[in-house]
Amino acid sequence: QVQLVESGGGLVQAGGSLRLSCAASGRIISIGVMAWYRQAPGKQRELVARLTTGGNPDYADSVKDRFTISRDIAKNTVYLQMNSLKPEDTAVYYCYAWVATPRSAGYWGQGTQVTVSS
C-alpha cells in the first residue's frame, strides 16, 4: 500500500557532496517520523538522521555538522544533504517512514548505495 522510493546515491570523492531523496506514495493519511539509516558491509544498520513533523532533527554523532535532513510535507518527501563526505560514510542508505494508512506502520525503502572514494 505504501512505497518509499529513494534516489540520489552514487560514487563521490572524499570531501564531496550528495543529496538523497525519498518519496512516499500510496494510501497515505499522514506521516510521522521520517528518517535515514545506513548499513555498511559487515555492520548493523544504524540511524543517520530523523525528523518528526514538528520536532528538531536528530543526528548520529558521526554525521553532525556534515549532514542535513529536511522534509517536504506536501510532497511526502524527505531529503538528506550530505557534505564533506568521508570514505567511512560508504554504505547503503535506507529511508524509513512511520505512515498512517490509516493503520500506522513503519515502512522502508529499497536502499540506495553511497560510495565515497579516498
N, C-alpha and C positions, 0 to 999 in steps of 0.2 A: 504493500500500500504506500509506503514511503521509500523514496530513493534519495541517497546522498551521492552526488557526483562531484569528485574532486578534479581539479586541473591546476596546471602551473608548475608541476615538478620538472626536473631536468638536471643537466650537468652544468656546474658552475665552478669557477676557480675560487680558491680561498680569498676572502675579502669581498666577494661579490654579493649580489642580492637576487632573491627570487620572491615572487608573490604567489601564494597558493589561494585558490578559491574553492568553495564547497557550496553547491546549491542544493537545497532540499526541495523535493517535489512530491506530489501525491495528495491524498486526502488529509490535509493539514489544517487543524483548527488553530493551534498555537504552538510555538516552540519556546521551550525554556532555555536551559543552558545549551550553548554550542561550544565546542572545544576542538582542539587539535592534539593528537597523540602521535608518537613516533615509535618505531621499533627498528633497532639496528640488528644486524645479523648476530645471532647468539645471545641477544639480550631481551629482557622483558619489555613489553610495551609500556611507555611512560607518558605522563601528561606533559605537554609542552605549554599550553595556554588554554584558558577557558574564560567564557564571558556569559553572564546572565543578561536578561533583558534590561535590568535596571541597576546592576551592580558594577563594581570595579573589576577590571580584569585580573586574573591570577596568572603568574608565570613561573615556570621552573627556574630555579636559580641560574642554571646553565645558559639560559637564553635572555634573562633580564637585560634591558637596555640595548638589546640587538633585535629582538622580535617584537612585533606589534599585532595584536589580534583586534579585529573590528568586525562589525556585522551590519548588514542592511536588512532591517526587519521586514520591510515591504517586499523585498526580493527573497526572503528566507535564505540568505546567503551569508556565509562567514568567510573572512579573509585572514591570511597570515602573511604579513610582510616580514621577510627575513633579510636582515642586513648583516654585514660583517661576518659572513658565513665561514665556518671552520670545518676542517675535514671530519671532526667528531660530530658534526650535525648530519652526516650522511646516514640516511635511514629511509624507511617507508613511512610516509606521513599519512595518518588517518584522521578523517573528520568524524566527529561524534555530535549527535543532537538528541535532546530529550524532547519528544514530539507528542502532542495530544492529537488523536485522530478520530474520535475523542478519547479513546483509551490511551493512556500515556505509556510510552515505552522508549527505550533508548535504541538508536539506530546508528549504524556505522557505514562509512563509505568504503569503497573498494581499495583505497590506498593509492598514493602517488609517490614515485621514487624521487628522492632528492640525493644527488651525489655531489660532494664537494671535493675537488681535487686540490692537492697541495702544490 
